[in-house]
Amino acid sequence: TEWLDERRAAFLDAITILEELSQRLGQPSDYAWELLAHACQQTGQWQRLLDIAAAAIRANSQSVQAYHMAGLAASQLYGLRSEEARKYYVKYLELEPDAKKTAFVRELFPDL
């Protein structure tokens, strides 16, 4: 568990650095927000992940990855099949052409 604690601390440090950088830039680049989002995912910071993904969606309403991450965060915060998660996954399905990547969503929400 010591290794896991060290890894979590490193992710938290990375999150802090990336947040400071994105604030200085005014808006995170695609690369920066995705790094930040993955760090939040790895550390279970679901509300922060949802906030980051929502900001990415506001910056680029066609961001497949942002809708995917928002759906993931919402499913962790509000429930796997919650309406909040569904809202993001509907848009994810619209934007992602690869059926293999979206198969999990269709299992969660068969009516989509």
C-alpha positions, -999 to 999 in steps of 0.1 A, spaced: 0 0 0 30 23 4 36 22 -33 -1 30 -40 1 60 -15 31 73 -33 15 69 -67 -17 87 -55 5 115 -41 23 118 -74 -11 121 -93 -23 147 -68 9 167 -74 4 164 -112 -32 176 -108 -21 206 -89 6 215 -115 -18 210 -144 -45 231 -128 -21 259 -122 -9 257 -158 -44 257 -172 -53 287 -151 -22 306 -164 -31 297 -200 -68 306 -194 -80 274 -210 -64 240 -209 -51 226 -242 -66 192 -253 -35 175 -241 -34 192 -207 -70 186 -199 -68 150 -209 -38 145 -186 -56 162 -158 -87 142 -164 -68 109 -164 -51 119 -132 -84 126 -116 -98 93 -128 -68 74 -113 -73 91 -79 -111 88 -79 -117 126 -79 -150 122 -97 -164 157 -91 -132 173 -102 -132 151 -133 -168 161 -141 -159 197 -138 -128 194 -160 -148 175 -187 -176 200 -186 -151 228 -191 -136 209 -220 -171 205 -235 -177 242 -232 -144 248 -250 -151 222 -277 -186 209 -280 -174 182 -304 -148 166 -280 -155 129 -279 -131 123 -251 -147 151 -229 -182 135 -232 -167 101 -225 -150 114 -193 -180 133 -182 -202 102 -186 -177 82 -166 -175 108 -138 -213 112 -137 -218 74 -135 -194 73 -105 -211 103 -88 -248 96 -95 -250 60 -104 -240 38 -133 -273 42 -152 -281 77 -139 -298 103 -161 -268 125 -156 -244 99 -170 -269 91 -198 -270 127 -209 -232 127 -216 -232 92 -231 -259 102 -256 -237 128 -270 -207 105 -268 -226 80 -290 -234 107 -315 -198 118 -318 -179 85 -316 -181 65 -349 -163 34 -336 -189 9 -324 -163 -11 -304 -155 20 -283 -192 27 -275 -203 -9 -269 -202 -4 -231 -227 25 -234 -252 4 -254 -250 -23 -227 -257 3 -200 -285 20 -219 -299 -5 -244 -325 19 -257 -299 43 -272 
